[in-house]
């Protein structure tokens, strides 16, 4: 399976802790198509650093 770049276009809420990790709900666009996802981070600081334009692969 190949991964593609996804670009965050909106933050849907504050970071929250679940299953021992930090999560952020985001809206994104990838290859011209919008979507929603949850990004997982090990630290609260990394979760708070997510901003519009953040790139992740999916």
Secondary structure, DSSP 8 states (H G I E B T S, - for coil): ----EEEEEEE-S--EEETTEEEEEEEEEETTEEEEEEEEESSHHHHHT--TT-EEE-
